[in-house]
C-alpha cells in the first residue's frame, strides 16, 4: 500500500505549476485531497481547471494571508503541503511588501493552523534562491543564506518561521528546498518556457544574461520529493534540497532547446529581462545527498528527457503563451 493511501491532505497553491502536478499524483496514489486555490472573481482553479483528476478533488478558494480561511482549510487534515507563495523574482522588486505578507505571514498562518489542528506533518516549500550565488558547490543545506532579491528574503523569513514553529511548538515540519523545477504548465516568466515559446515562432530569442547556471529538475522528480518528505520520519525538523546535482548555463540551455527543435537559436539581450547586478544569482548547483539519505530520493527523470517532454507539451499548448511579451 502506498504511504499516501487514504491520507487526508491539503495542498496550498494547488492551482499552480508544481501544486497541480502534486494534487494529481496524490489522487493517483489514493489520498483524499483538499486543494486550496487563490480566490478570484472568475472562480478559476488555475491549472486544475484542465486536470483530468479535478472531480476527485475537494477544491476550496481562499488566501493564505486570511487566518480564518486557512484554519478552515486545515481542519481535519493529516498532512499539509504548503506551496502557496508569490514567486516571481522580477515582480518582487515592484511589490516587496506583498511578498513579505504572503510568503512570511501566510506561512505563519499555515503553521499556526496546523499546530492547532494537530496535523501529523507539514511540508513547507522553500527555494534554492535563498542561497544566493553559490559560495561553494555543490550547495548543501549548510550553505549560508543570502537574500539577493525581496523574493529570496521573504522565503528565508518563511523558512525560519517553519524552523521556529518546529523548535518552539513541536510542529512536525519538513522544509523542502526545490532547485529550478521545470516542466509542463510552468509560467512564461520562467526561463525555459520563455525560450521555447519564442523558439516555436522564430530563431531570435530575447533573454537576460546567458552566464548564470541553474540546477534544472523535472517537475515529476520534485513531486516525488514532496511525497517522500511527507512520509519519512527522519525528515521531521529538517531542511532538504531537491535538486538534480547538475548545472547548465542559460546559454547552454538555449542551445540544447535549439537541438531539440532542430533550430539554430540566437540570443538577444533585452535590458528589461536583466536583474540588478548584485541581485543576479550567478550559480546554483545542488547537493542532493541529504535527500538520498533521509528520503531515499533521487531524480528519476534526467534533464534531456524532461526537456523533451516539456518542449512537446509547450508545442501542443503554444496558444497559452505570448512569445512577443516579457512576463514579469
N, C-alpha and C positions, 0 to 999 in steps of 0.2 A: 504494500500500500504506500502511495506517495505521501510524504510528510504533510502536504497541504490538504489532503483529502478531508473534506468535512469541516475544515477550519473556517471560522468567521473572520473575514479580513476586511480592512478598509484600505483603499488606495486613494491618497490625495493627489491632485494633479493628474487625475485619471484620464482626462481628455487630451493630454499632451503626447508628445513623441514617445518617450520611454514609458510613461504611465499607461498608455493604451496597449502597448505590447505586453506589459506586465499583467494588466487585467485579463487579457486574452489567455495568457499562459496559465494564470491562476484558475480560470474557469476550466481550462483543459485538464488541469490536474486535480479537479474536484473540490476546489474551495468555494465557499459561499462569499461572493464578492460584492461589497458595497463600494461604489465608485463615486468619489466626490469630484465634481467638476465645478469650474468657476461660473458663478451665476452671471447670466446675460439675458437681456430682454428678449432675445430671439428663442430662448430655450434650447440653444445648441449644446451638444455634448462633445464638441471638438472632434477628434478622430474616432471617438466611439460611435458617432453617428453613422460611420461607414463600416462598423465592425460586424462580422458575421455572428459574434457572440453577444451582441447588445441585449438580446432578450433574456439572457441568463444573468444579467447584472441588475443590482439594485442601484440606480443612479440617483444621487442627491446633488442638488446645486447649492452653492454657498461660497464662502470666502474664509480662508484660514485666519484672517485677522478678526473675524467675528467669533468671540469666545462661545456664545450660546450656540451658534451654528456648529462649531467644532465639537462641543460637548454632545450634541445630538448625534453627530456623525459617528463619534467614537463609541457611543452607548452599545453595549452587548457585543463588542468586537474583541477578538482574542489577539490579533496581530494587526498593527498599523504599519503600512508602507507610506512614508511621508515624502512625497515628491513635489508637492505644490511649491512653486517659487517663481519669482521674477528672475530670468536667467540671461537676458541679452546684455552682453557687456557694453556695447555702444550706448544703449538706452540708459544704462546705469550712470553714465556721465551726465545725462539730462535730468534724471529723476532719482537721485541718491536716497532721498527721504522715503520714497515709495519702496525702494529695495530694503531699507532697514526695517520698515514696518512689516512688509510681507514676509521677508526671509527670517528675521530675528523674532519679531513679535508673533508672527504666525507659527513658527516652530515652537515657541514657548507655549502657545495655546494648545498645540497638539500634545506636547509633553505633559502639561498640567491635566488635560482631559484624560490622557492615558493613565496617569497616576491615579486620578480619581476613580476611573473605571476598573482599575486593576488589570490592565492589559498584560498579556504574557510576554509580548515583545513589541518594540518599536524599532523599525528600520528607518533610520534617518539618512537622507541623501545629502552628501557633501559634493565637492567638485575638486578636480585637480588644480583649478585656478587658485586655490588657497595657498599653494606652494610658491606662486610666482615663478620667475625664471629659475631653472634648476641650478643650485649651487654645487650639487654633486649628482651623479647619475649611476645607476638608476635611482629614482626618488623613492625612498621608503617612507613609512609613516612617521619616522622620527625627524624627517627633514623640517627645517624651520618654516613657519608660515609667514607669508608676506603678501599683503593686500595691494596689488598693483592696479586695482580698479575698485570703484564702490561696490560692484557686484561681489568681488572676492572678499571685501571687508564684511559685507553682510553675511556671507556664507561662513566665514570664520566665526562671526558672532553666533550664528545658528549652531555651528558645531560645538562651540564652547557652552552654549545653553544646554545642548544634549548631554555633554560631559557633566555639567553641574547637576542636572536632574538625576543622572545616574549616581553620582558620588554623594549628593546631598540627600536624596529621597529614595534611592534604590530602584529607580525606574529602569527596567531592563532594556536598555537602548543599545543598538549596534549602529555605528556610523559607517556607511559605505561611501567610498570616495571614487566615483567613476572618473576615468580619464575621458578622452574625447570620443564619446559614443556617436556612432553614425548608423544610418540605415533608412529603410522606408519610413516616410512620414516626417522626416526631420524638417525643421523650419528652414525657409530660404535664407534666414540670417546666418546660418552655419556655412562654413566654407565649402564643404563638399557639395551640398545642393546648389550653392551659388555657382560653382564651377560647372556642374553637369547641366543645370538649366540653361546657362549661356552656351555651353558647347553643343547642345542639341539644336541650336538655331544659328550657330556661326563658329568661327575659329578664334576670334579675338576675345579674350576673357578679361574682364575688369576685376582686379583684385587689389588687396592691400600688399603688405610685404610678403615676399616669397621665401624669406630666410627662416622664419620661425619653424621649429619642428614640433610635431604633435604625436601623441600615442593614440592611434585610432583603434577603436574596439567596436565590433559589430554589436548591434542592439540585442540580439539574442543572447550573446555572451553576458552582457550587462544584466539582463533579466535573470539568467542562471545565477549570477552572483547575488542578486537581491533575494532570491528564494533560498539559496543556501544560507545566507545571513539570517534569515528568519527562523531557521530550524537548528542551527549549530549552537549547542550550549557553550562552547568555548568562545563564541564571538561576543557574548554579552559584555558591555563596557568597553569594547574595542573599536578602534577606527581601522578600516581595512581598505586598501587600494583595490580597485577593479580596473586593471589596465592590461594591455597586451604584452608589454615588455619590448615593444618595437617602436622606433620613431621614424617619422618621414617628414621631410620639409614640405612646405606648401608648394614650392616649385616642383619637387619630385612627384607630389600628388597630382598636380596638373598634368604632368607628362604621363603618369600612369592612367589617368582617366582618358587622355588622348589615345593611348594604345587600345584601351577597351572599346572606344568609339571608332577607332580607325581614322583618327584625325590628327593633324599637326596643330596643336593649340598654341597660341601666342598670348602671353600675359601682358596686360596694360595696367600700369599702376594708376589707381584712382585715389586722389587725395582723401576723399570722404571716407574711404574704407581703411585708412591708416589709423592705428591707435596713437595717442600721445606717446612720445619717445620712451618715457620712463614707465609707461603703463603696459607696453607690449611685453608679453611673456615670451622670451626667446626660445625656451627649450622645455619640453615636457617628455619624460620617459619614465614609465612606472616600473617599480619593483612590485611583482605580484607574489612574492614568496610567502608573505603572511596569509594571503588569501588561499594559497595552496595548502598551507599548514593548518589553518583554523577552519577553513570551509571545504577543503577538498576541491577547490575551484581553480580552473584554468580555462582560458578561452578555447572554445571548440571550433570556432569558425575564424579562419585567417583573414588577413587584410584583402588579398586578391579575390577570394571567394565572396567576402562581404561586399566588396566594391561591385563585383559582377551582379549580385542580387540587387544592390541599391540602384545602380545605373538602369537595370531593367525596369525596376519599379518607377523610377523617375521618368523614364521614357514613356511608360504606359500612363503616367499621371501628369504629363508635362503641362496640361492646361491649368493645374493648380498653382503654378509658379509664374512669376513675372520676370523673365530674364533681363528685361530692359530697365529694371528698377533696383536700387540698392535698398534692401530691407534692413532697418536698424534693429 
